[in-house]
Amino acid sequence: MSPRVASGETFRFSKSGFRRAVAAAAALAVFAGASVINAVPASAHDSVLSSNPGDKQVLDEFPHHVSLKFSGNPKNNFNTVAISDADAKEVLYSHEPEVVGNEVSLDIPEEINPGPGNYIIGFQITSSDGHSTRGKTSFSVADPDAAGAAEAGAESRQTGAHAEETKSIPLWAYGLGGGLIVIIAAVVTVINRKAK
């Protein structure tokens, strides 16, 4: 009788262990499937294809219209575009942009004109896959005074180089030139006397 009981217990243990193994495998499969499903929309987030101003572009004056073109068509809800001063780390203007197809654009009020500096176009949009996407591009506005000073400095350096070239002519060259003039004048005088 004892061997039969032992055999039955062994069978029952093996059966319960098999059930636990099946349950664990099923849970693992569900987890893996969920990971794959979540990974697909994450990789499909809309990304910036181009922008105006272009990323890292240097402008002559501060723009009052910016636009971003995305790889997909963002949804018309919960979208924000902000213009910030990169040096002062200050938001200059933030508003909901206009969305047309895959282009997101924002008009900046005329009274916002911070002048030369470095700026960031930050955005938070609802991608075509329904997920929130954040990012940024940057641009700069050149300082005309700094450019003028640089040009003046270049002209000054050129003038200085020309002056150095003039000073580099040796004194004996001037003496030689003067001597030639005296000789030519003497020859002309002799010729004139003989002609008379």
Backbone as CSV, one residue per row, in Angstrom:
resi,resn,N_x,N_y,N_z,CA_x,CA_y,CA_z,C_x,C_y,C_z
1,MET,0.832,-1.211,0.000,0.000,0.000,0.000,0.862,1.254,0.000
2,SER,1.966,1.222,0.745,2.841,2.405,0.821,3.391,2.807,-0.526
3,PRO,3.882,1.858,-1.321,4.399,2.263,-2.638,3.345,2.924,-3.490
4,ARG,2.047,2.426,-3.405,0.987,3.029,-4.218,0.728,4.476,-3.819
5,VAL,0.719,4.757,-2.505,0.497,6.127,-2.043,1.607,7.028,-2.533
6,ALA,2.837,6.534,-2.405,3.986,7.339,-2.862,3.878,7.616,-4.335
7,SER,3.456,6.595,-5.091,3.328,6.787,-6.535,2.255,7.807,-6.845
8,GLY,1.112,7.769,-6.130,0.031,8.732,-6.345,0.454,10.135,-6.019
9,GLU,1.201,10.293,-4.893,1.662,11.631,-4.509,2.608,12.192,-5.551
10,THR,3.477,11.327,-6.069,4.415,11.768,-7.105,3.669,12.234,-8.332
11,PHE,2.627,11.548,-8.717,1.834,11.907,-9.886,1.137,13.238,-9.683
12,ARG,0.535,13.406,-8.437,-0.167,14.656,-8.170,0.810,15.838,-8.182
13,PHE,2.017,15.688,-7.658,3.013,16.761,-7.629,3.441,17.137,-9.043
14,SER,3.627,16.139,-9.856,4.039,16.391,-11.238,2.956,17.127,-11.999
15,LYS,1.715,16.781,-11.750,0.602,17.424,-12.444,0.479,18.887,-12.047
16,SER,0.607,19.183,-10.720,0.511,20.577,-10.265,1.707,21.386,-10.753
17,GLY,2.875,20.760,-10.780,4.059,21.461,-11.285,3.911,21.803,-12.755
18,PHE,3.316,20.903,-13.514,3.086,21.159,-14.930,2.144,22.340,-15.132
19,ARG,1.099,22.399,-14.287,0.144,23.508,-14.379,0.820,24.849,-14.079
20,ARG,1.691,24.836,-13.054,2.397,26.076,-12.712,3.311,26.514,-13.857
21,ALA,3.947,25.572,-14.496,4.842,25.883,-15.610,4.067,26.479,-16.782
22,VAL,2.882,25.894,-17.058,2.042,26.413,-18.138,1.586,27.831,-17.825
23,ALA,1.192,28.091,-16.569,0.730,29.422,-16.168,1.854,30.441,-16.291
24,ALA,3.060,30.039,-15.882,4.205,30.947,-15.975,4.526,31.270,-17.426
25,ALA,4.468,30.266,-18.291,4.741,30.481,-19.712,3.702,31.403,-20.333
26,ALA,2.442,31.234,-19.934,1.374,32.087,-20.463,1.570,33.530,-20.028
27,ALA,1.933,33.720,-18.748,2.168,35.080,-18.248,3.325,35.735,-18.981
28,LEU,4.378,34.956,-19.226,5.532,35.483,-19.947,5.157,35.872,-21.368
29,ALA,4.331,35.062,-22.009,3.892,35.360,-23.371,3.073,36.642,-23.416
30,VAL,2.179,36.821,-22.423,1.364,38.038,-22.365,2.243,39.261,-22.176
31,PHE,3.225,39.145,-21.269,4.132,40.268,-21.004,4.934,40.624,-22.256
32,ALA,5.442,39.603,-22.945,6.222,39.847,-24.158,5.362,40.474,-25.239
33,GLY,4.120,39.992,-25.364,3.220,40.565,-26.362,2.909,42.009,-26.079
34,ALA,2.695,42.336,-24.804,2.409,43.720,-24.426,3.599,44.611,-24.704
35,SER,4.803,44.083,-24.468,6.004,44.874,-24.730,6.134,45.186,-26.207
36,VAL,5.859,44.200,-27.047,5.933,44.412,-28.494,4.892,45.410,-28.946
37,ILE,3.681,45.294,-28.422,2.599,46.205,-28.810,2.931,47.630,-28.408
38,ASN,3.470,47.792,-27.191,3.834,49.131,-26.724,5.003,49.700,-27.498
39,ALA,5.880,48.846,-27.986,7.058,49.328,-28.709,6.702,49.842,-30.089
40,VAL,5.676,49.295,-30.701,5.312,49.699,-32.061,4.886,51.151,-32.138
41,PRO,3.932,51.640,-31.328,3.565,53.045,-31.423,4.682,53.978,-30.979
42,ALA,5.541,53.528,-30.052,6.623,54.398,-29.595,7.560,54.713,-30.739
43,SER,7.837,53.711,-31.585,8.742,53.934,-32.701,8.068,54.710,-33.821
44,ALA,6.733,54.858,-33.747,6.003,55.534,-34.813,5.716,56.994,-34.494
45,HIS,6.273,57.524,-33.392,6.053,58.931,-33.061,6.499,59.818,-34.217
46,ASP,5.739,60.889,-34.458,6.091,61.819,-35.534,7.369,62.571,-35.180
47,SER,8.256,62.720,-36.154,9.508,63.451,-35.951,9.574,64.627,-36.920
48,VAL,10.394,65.615,-36.598,10.522,66.816,-37.428,11.340,66.507,-38.679
49,LEU,10.767,66.796,-39.841,11.478,66.633,-41.110,12.214,67.906,-41.497
50,SER,11.585,69.056,-41.262,12.198,70.345,-41.590,11.529,71.425,-40.755
51,SER,12.169,72.579,-40.712,11.609,73.684,-39.934,11.953,75.006,-40.590
52,ASN,11.191,76.020,-40.249,11.445,77.382,-40.718,11.258,78.328,-39.526
53,PRO,12.353,78.929,-39.036,13.731,78.868,-39.522,14.309,77.454,-39.395
54,GLY,15.331,77.182,-40.226,15.989,75.893,-40.161,16.740,75.718,-38.852
55,ASP,16.947,74.471,-38.474,17.654,74.198,-37.222,19.073,74.760,-37.282
56,LYS,19.438,75.576,-36.293,20.744,76.230,-36.165,20.980,77.300,-37.239
57,GLN,19.918,77.744,-37.899,20.064,78.799,-38.910,20.315,80.150,-38.241
58,VAL,21.143,80.986,-38.884,21.433,82.331,-38.379,20.653,83.341,-39.220
59,LEU,19.814,84.154,-38.575,18.957,85.122,-39.255,19.456,86.540,-39.018
60,ASP,19.022,87.443,-39.891,19.365,88.857,-39.730,18.425,89.555,-38.748
61,GLU,17.213,89.030,-38.603,16.250,89.635,-37.682,15.361,88.552,-37.078
62,PHE,14.731,88.892,-35.965,13.889,87.935,-35.252,12.640,87.613,-36.075
63,PRO,12.291,86.322,-36.258,11.130,85.944,-37.073,9.818,86.101,-36.302
64,HIS,8.746,86.334,-37.036,7.425,86.419,-36.408,6.483,85.335,-36.936
65,HIS,7.085,84.332,-37.568,6.329,83.154,-38.009,7.300,81.978,-38.030
66,VAL,6.928,80.906,-37.358,7.751,79.695,-37.359,6.874,78.515,-37.753
67,SER,7.492,77.504,-38.341,6.736,76.325,-38.754,7.611,75.079,-38.637
68,LEU,6.943,73.948,-38.441,7.610,72.652,-38.315,6.863,71.635,-39.163
69,LYS,7.587,70.864,-39.967,6.975,69.801,-40.759,7.360,68.458,-40.155
70,PHE,6.343,67.613,-39.942,6.554,66.339,-39.271,6.409,65.166,-40.243
71,SER,6.881,64.012,-39.794,6.807,62.804,-40.617,5.387,62.254,-40.700
72,GLY,4.510,62.682,-39.794,3.100,62.294,-39.825,2.221,63.508,-39.636
73,ASN,0.929,63.316,-39.619,-0.009,64.421,-39.428,-0.431,64.509,-37.958
74,PRO,0.080,65.497,-37.217,-0.296,65.633,-35.806,-1.797,65.858,-35.649
75,LYS,-2.326,65.425,-34.522,-3.748,65.618,-34.243,-4.002,67.036,-33.729
76,ASN,-5.210,67.527,-33.952,-5.567,68.904,-33.580,-6.013,69.017,-32.126
77,ASN,-5.205,68.572,-31.214,-5.535,68.756,-29.798,-4.272,68.608,-28.948
78,PHE,-4.230,69.407,-27.892,-3.125,69.368,-26.928,-1.766,69.620,-27.589
79,ASN,-1.713,70.629,-28.458,-0.459,70.996,-29.118,0.016,72.357,-28.609
80,THR,1.305,72.496,-28.413,1.879,73.754,-27.944,3.234,73.984,-28.602
81,VAL,3.475,75.232,-29.016,4.790,75.638,-29.523,5.232,76.846,-28.708
82,ALA,6.477,76.835,-28.268,7.000,77.921,-27.431,8.328,78.418,-27.979
83,ILE,8.512,79.739,-27.940,9.773,80.363,-28.337,10.487,80.801,-27.067
84,SER,11.727,80.358,-26.905,12.471,80.658,-25.680,13.823,81.284,-25.995
85,ASP,14.280,82.109,-25.063,15.630,82.665,-25.124,16.576,81.615,-24.546
86,ALA,17.451,81.074,-25.393,18.322,79.985,-24.949,19.333,80.444,-23.913
87,ASP,19.781,81.692,-24.011,20.797,82.190,-23.076,20.182,82.538,-21.719
88,ALA,19.042,83.233,-21.747,18.378,83.626,-20.497,17.498,82.516,-19.930
89,LYS,17.279,81.453,-20.741,16.395,80.347,-20.343,15.013,80.876,-19.949
90,GLU,14.480,81.725,-20.820,13.188,82.375,-20.563,12.248,82.142,-21.738
91,VAL,11.012,81.758,-21.440,10.002,81.570,-22.482,9.484,82.939,-22.909
92,LEU,9.636,83.255,-24.192,9.199,84.551,-24.716,7.739,84.521,-25.151
93,TYR,7.322,83.381,-25.726,5.935,83.278,-26.210,5.571,81.807,-26.351
94,SER,4.378,81.462,-25.901,3.890,80.092,-25.986,2.411,80.110,-26.339
95,HIS,2.030,79.280,-27.328,0.630,79.286,-27.756,0.332,78.001,-28.519
96,GLU,-0.960,77.724,-28.672,-1.375,76.576,-29.477,-1.168,76.902,-30.951
97,PRO,-0.474,76.060,-31.699,-0.185,76.347,-33.104,-1.328,75.939,-34.030
98,GLU,-1.216,76.365,-35.263,-2.150,75.929,-36.306,-1.598,74.653,-36.930
99,VAL,-2.461,73.667,-37.131,-2.047,72.391,-37.706,-2.755,72.194,-39.038
100,VAL,-1.966,72.072,-40.111,-2.508,71.805,-41.443,-1.712,70.645,-42.031
101,GLY,-2.347,69.485,-42.124,-1.631,68.313,-42.618,-0.509,67.944,-41.662
102,ASN,0.704,67.873,-42.208,1.856,67.537,-41.363,2.647,68.770,-40.936
103,GLU,2.064,69.967,-41.169,2.765,71.211,-40.822,2.116,71.892,-39.618
104,VAL,2.959,72.253,-38.671,2.533,72.976,-37.469,3.169,74.358,-37.522
105,SER,2.368,75.414,-37.418,2.911,76.771,-37.541,2.391,77.666,-36.419
106,LEU,3.168,78.717,-36.142,2.815,79.641,-35.071,3.210,81.055,-35.471
107,ASP,2.259,81.986,-35.330,2.541,83.408,-35.547,2.957,84.035,-34.218
108,ILE,4.042,84.797,-34.253,4.560,85.452,-33.050,4.203,86.933,-33.107
109,PRO,3.611,87.486,-32.068,3.220,88.905,-32.075,4.397,89.827,-32.397
110,GLU,4.093,90.914,-33.103,5.125,91.857,-33.528,5.848,92.497,-32.349
111,GLU,5.141,92.662,-31.227,5.782,93.327,-30.084,6.869,92.471,-29.439
112,ILE,6.896,91.194,-29.779,7.970,90.333,-29.265,9.137,90.405,-30.242
113,ASN,10.142,91.157,-29.882,11.304,91.348,-30.753,12.555,91.506,-29.887
114,PRO,13.070,90.403,-29.364,14.182,90.468,-28.417,15.531,90.821,-29.020
115,GLY,15.626,90.800,-30.361,16.885,91.190,-30.992,17.873,90.041,-31.111
116,PRO,19.159,90.380,-31.272,20.186,89.355,-31.467,20.258,88.384,-30.290
117,GLY,20.575,87.129,-30.597,20.697,86.129,-29.544,20.442,84.728,-30.073
118,ASN,20.388,83.769,-29.166,20.141,82.365,-29.495,18.766,81.957,-28.967
119,TYR,17.999,81.270,-29.811,16.609,80.969,-29.462,16.272,79.501,-29.736
120,ILE,15.235,79.035,-29.045,14.782,77.648,-29.169,13.302,77.627,-29.534
121,ILE,12.952,76.790,-30.505,11.549,76.512,-30.831,11.219,75.166,-30.190
122,GLY,10.523,75.203,-29.073,10.137,73.968,-28.396,8.702,73.595,-28.743
123,PHE,8.427,72.307,-28.827,7.070,71.886,-29.182,6.661,70.651,-28.392
124,GLN,5.367,70.568,-28.167,4.729,69.364,-27.632,3.466,69.151,-28.444
125,ILE,3.430,68.064,-29.200,2.300,67.792,-30.083,1.723,66.411,-29.779
126,THR,0.512,66.201,-30.274,-0.087,64.874,-30.240,0.170,64.231,-31.588
127,SER,1.035,63.226,-31.607,1.425,62.588,-32.861,0.247,61.895,-33.526
128,SER,0.453,61.522,-34.770,-0.594,60.835,-35.521,-0.967,59.501,-34.878
129,ASP,-0.051,58.941,-34.043,-0.360,57.685,-33.361,-1.080,57.912,-32.036
130,GLY,-1.351,59.210,-31.710,-2.078,59.529,-30.488,-1.209,59.753,-29.274
131,HIS,0.093,59.589,-29.409,0.996,59.781,-28.284,1.577,61.189,-28.280
132,SER,1.886,61.687,-27.097,2.482,63.016,-26.954,3.959,62.963,-27.339
133,THR,4.386,63.942,-28.123,5.773,64.005,-28.581,6.343,65.381,-28.292
134,ARG,7.540,65.401,-27.719,8.214,66.664,-27.425,9.529,66.754,-28.190
135,GLY,9.951,67.986,-28.460,11.222,68.181,-29.145,11.527,69.654,-29.292
136,LYS,12.608,69.961,-30.005,12.982,71.363,-30.190,13.913,71.517,-31.380
137,THR,13.938,72.731,-31.926,14.936,73.149,-32.897,15.486,74.484,-32.395
138,SER,16.507,74.997,-33.047,17.106,76.248,-32.579,17.477,77.143,-33.752
139,PHE,17.606,78.428,-33.465,18.077,79.388,-34.466,18.728,80.547,-33.731
140,SER,19.428,81.394,-34.472,20.110,82.554,-33.892,19.812,83.791,-34.715
141,VAL,19.857,84.941,-34.066,19.730,86.235,-34.742,21.071,86.949,-34.588
142,ALA,21.666,87.313,-35.726,22.994,87.920,-35.719,22.948,89.345,-35.183
143,ASP,24.051,89.782,-34.609,24.191,91.145,-34.090,24.829,92.006,-35.177
144,PRO,24.080,92.963,-35.776,24.640,93.786,-36.859,25.811,94.637,-36.395
145,ASP,25.789,95.094,-35.148,26.898,95.895,-34.626,28.173,95.069,-34.545
146,ALA,28.032,93.837,-34.113,29.198,92.957,-34.022,29.750,92.663,-35.408
147,ALA,28.836,92.481,-36.390,29.281,92.228,-37.759,30.007,93.441,-38.320
148,GLY,29.466,94.657,-38.038,30.114,95.883,-38.507,31.479,96.064,-37.880
149,ALA,31.592,95.744,-36.596,32.880,95.860,-35.913,33.885,94.879,-36.495
150,ALA,33.414,93.694,-36.847,34.307,92.697,-37.432,34.810,93.154,-38.792
151,GLU,33.901,93.749,-39.611,34.308,94.255,-40.920,35.296,95.403,-40.777
152,ALA,35.026,96.309,-39.822,35.936,97.432,-39.594,37.302,96.928,-39.155
153,GLY,37.318,95.906,-38.325,38.582,95.333,-37.879,39.350,94.715,-39.028
154,ALA,38.617,94.048,-39.947,39.273,93.449,-41.108,39.876,94.521,-42.001
155,GLU,39.139,95.632,-42.227,39.658,96.729,-43.042,40.878,97.362,-42.384
156,SER,40.835,97.512,-41.060,41.966,98.090,-40.335,43.204,97.217,-40.472
157,ARG,43.009,95.897,-40.412,44.144,94.986,-40.559,44.726,95.064,-41.957
158,GLN,43.849,95.208,-42.978,44.332,95.331,-44.351,45.121,96.618,-44.542
159,THR,44.626,97.735,-43.960,45.324,99.017,-44.052,46.678,98.935,-43.366
160,GLY,46.726,98.298,-42.210,47.981,98.135,-41.492,48.976,97.308,-42.278
161,ALA,48.479,96.257,-42.941,49.366,95.424,-43.749,49.935,96.213,-44.911
162,HIS,49.094,97.063,-45.538,49.553,97.898,-46.652,50.617,98.881,-46.181
163,ALA,50.407,99.468,-44.988,51.385,100.409,-44.440,52.704,99.713,-44.164
164,GLU,52.652,98.488,-43.666,53.871,97.750,-43.399,54.610,97.448,-44.690
165,GLU,53.851,97.128,-45.754,54.488,96.879,-47.039,55.191,98.129,-47.543
166,THR,54.564,99.311,-47.354,55.169,100.573,-47.794,56.437,100.862,-47.005
167,LYS,56.411,100.617,-45.713,57.578,100.868,-44.875,58.699,99.886,-45.164
168,SER,58.396,98.762,-45.721,59.413,97.747,-45.945,60.316,98.069,-47.127
169,ILE,59.996,99.126,-47.923,60.858,99.515,-49.047,62.152,100.098,-48.477
170,PRO,63.331,99.558,-48.798,64.596,100.032,-48.212,64.946,101.443,-48.659
171,LEU,65.704,102.137,-47.793,66.091,103.524,-48.088,67.012,103.616,-49.293
172,TRP,67.846,102.597,-49.521,68.768,102.685,-50.651,68.031,102.725,-51.984
173,ALA,66.793,102.157,-51.971,66.022,102.201,-53.222,65.628,103.632,-53.555
174,TYR,65.241,104.396,-52.500,64.926,105.805,-52.742,66.170,106.561,-53.222
175,GLY,67.358,106.268,-52.624,68.597,106.933,-53.038,68.959,106.607,-54.472
176,LEU,68.772,105.346,-54.846,69.065,104.938,-56.216,68.164,105.650,-57.203
177,GLY,66.892,105.756,-56.831,65.958,106.455,-57.722,66.335,107.912,-57.886
178,GLY,66.708,108.573,-56.770,67.112,109.980,-56.858,68.367,110.149,-57.691
179,GLY,69.332,109.224,-57.554,70.564,109.304,-58.343,70.289,109.173,-59.828
180,LEU,69.406,108.278,-60.193,69.059,108.107,-61.606,68.442,109.371,-62.179
181,ILE,67.623,110.031,-61.380,66.997,111.273,-61.854,68.058,112.338,-62.117
182,VAL,69.053,112.457,-61.219,70.133,113.444,-61.396,70.942,113.148,-62.653
183,ILE,71.265,111.864,-62.861,72.050,111.484,-64.048,71.290,111.799,-65.324
184,ILE,70.008,111.479,-65.340,69.199,111.749,-66.537,69.144,113.243,-66.816
185,ALA,68.989,114.040,-65.761,68.944,115.497,-65.938,70.261,116.021,-66.496
186,ALA,71.413,115.480,-66.037,72.727,115.916,-66.531,72.902,115.571,-67.995
187,VAL,72.477,114.369,-68.354,72.591,113.952,-69.763,71.757,114.853,-70.658
188,VAL,70.562,115.165,-70.221,69.697,116.046,-71.011,70.338,117.417,-71.165
189,THR,70.979,117.929,-70.124,71.625,119.252,-70.173,72.777,119.255,-71.171
190,VAL,73.593,118.196,-71.143,74.729,118.099,-72.080,74.239,118.039,-73.515
191,ILE,73.202,117.267,-73.727,72.666,117.145,-75.094,72.151,118.489,-75.586
192,ASN,71.503,119.212,-74.731,70.980,120.527,-75.120,72.111,121.494,-75.455
193,ARG,73.216,121.449,-74.679,74.348,122.337,-74.952,74.994,122.018,-76.293
194,LYS,75.159,120.718,-76.571,75.747,120.331,-77.850,74.849,120.727,-79.014
195,ALA,73.580,120.657,-78.780,72.639,121.025,-79.853,72.754,122.501,-80.183
196,LYS,73.068,123.327,-79.199,73.222,124.753,-79.441,74.536,125.027,-80.157
